[in-house]
Amino acid sequence: MPESDPQFSAQEEIQELERKLEEKKRELAAAGAEAPPEKQIFREIFKKHMEDISRAAHPQTNIPPAGGAAQLQPPVRQPSDDARDEAHREQIESLVEMAFSKGLVDAVEAARHLHNPHILDEFHDTLEDEYYDKIVAARHLPIK
C-alpha cells in the first residue's frame, strides 16, 4: 500500500489521491448518482487516506496516547489567546511543510506526538485543502 510507505513523496501522494478522486467520480457516474461537488468527494477520500496512514503507523490502536503523567503536573500560566493562536498556526504550518517534505506518515506521527486533538484536527483540515489545491494546480500544468 503506497500511502504507508514513508518514502512516498508528496508528489506521489498527490498523484495517488488524484487517482482515487477520479476513480470515485467514475463510480458515482456509473451508479447514476448525482455527484456532490468535487471538493466534497475529495474530503471523503482524503479522510480515508489519512485513516489508512494512521492504521499503518499504529496497527494496534488508532487512539492517541493519554496525557498520563502530564495531568499530574502543576498548572502552568496559560498564554494569551493571540499567542496561543499564533503558536497553533506555526505548528500547523510546520506540520504541513513536513507533510510535503518528508511525507504524510512522518507529519501525522509528529502531529500525534503533540497530544492535542485540536491541532491534529486542524492539521487534517489544512492538509485536505492544501492537497486538493495541489491536485487542481497540477491539472493546469503541461504534462512532460
N, C-alpha and C positions, 0 to 999 in steps of 0.2 A: 504494500500500500504506500504510494509515494508520499502522502501527507504525513506519515510517521517517520520519514527519513530526515534526520537532522541536516543532511546535506542538500535537501530540497530547496533550491534557491527561490527568491521572491518571484522571479520571472516564471519559473516552473509552477509555483503556486498559482500565479495569475492565470497561466495557461490551463492548468487543471480546473480551476474554478470557472473559467470561461467555458471549458468543455462541458462541465456539469450543468452550467446555466443553459447552454444550447440544447443539451440532452433533455433537460426538464421542460424547456419550451416546446420541443418536438413532442414530448409525451402529452403535454396539455393540448396541443393542437390535434394530435392523433385521437385523443379522447373526446374531441369536440367541445371541450370545456372552454368557457370564456377565461382567457388568461388574465391574471392580475397584472399590474404594472411590473415591468422587468425588474426594477429595484426591489420590489417585494419578493419576487421569486428568488432573487439573489440573496436576500437576507435569510430566507429559509435554507438555502444551500450552504451559505457561509456558517450558519449556526450548526448545521450537521457536520460540516467540515471541522469546525472548532471542537465539537464534541468528540469526533474521531481522533483528533490530535490529543485531546485531554485523556481519552481512554488509552491511547497508545503510550502516553507518558506515564500514566498511573493505572495499570491494568487491574490492580486490586480494588481501587476506590476512586471515585470522582469527587469525594468530599474534601475540601481544603482542610489542612490540619487546624485543630482548635488552638486558641490562644494559650491555653495551659498556664505555664508559669508567668506569662505576661500579665495575666489577670491579677497576680499577686503583687505586682509592682506598685509602689506608692504613686498616687496621682501626680501627673505632670501638668504644669500650666499649659493650657491649650493655646495654640497660635490664633491670631485674629482670623476672621473669615477670609479676608483678602489674601493673607499669607498662606492659609490652607488651600484656597482655590488655586493660587499660583503654584504651590508645591504639587498639587494634583495634576495641573496642566503640564508641568515639567515632567512628572513621572509618566504620564500618558504619552507625551511626545517622545521620551526616551524609549519607551516600550515599542512604539510604532516604528521608530528608527531601527531598533533591534530586530523587529519582525522582517523588515526589508533587507537588513544587512546580514543577519545570522539565521533568519528563518523563523517561522511561526512557533516551532517546538520550543526553541530557546526563549522566545519572547513570552510565550504562555507560561513557561516554567518560572521565569523571573516575576511575572505578574502574580502567580500563585504564591510565591515566597513572600510577597508583601503582606499576605494575610488580610487583605482589605477587599471585601466583596464589591464595594462601590467602585474602586479603581479597576478591578477585573471586569466589571460590567461596562464601565465607561470605555475601557480599552477595547473590549469586544465591539462595542458600537462604533467607535472611531475606526477600527480596522475594517469593519463592514464597508463604511463609506470610502475609506482610502483604497481598498482593493477594488470596489466597484468602479471608482473613478479611474483607476489604472486600466481596468478592462475596457471601459468606454474610450479612454485615450488611445489604447493600443489598437482599437478598431480603425482609428483615423490615421495610423502610421502606415506608410508603404511597406509591403511585405518584401523582404530581401530574398 
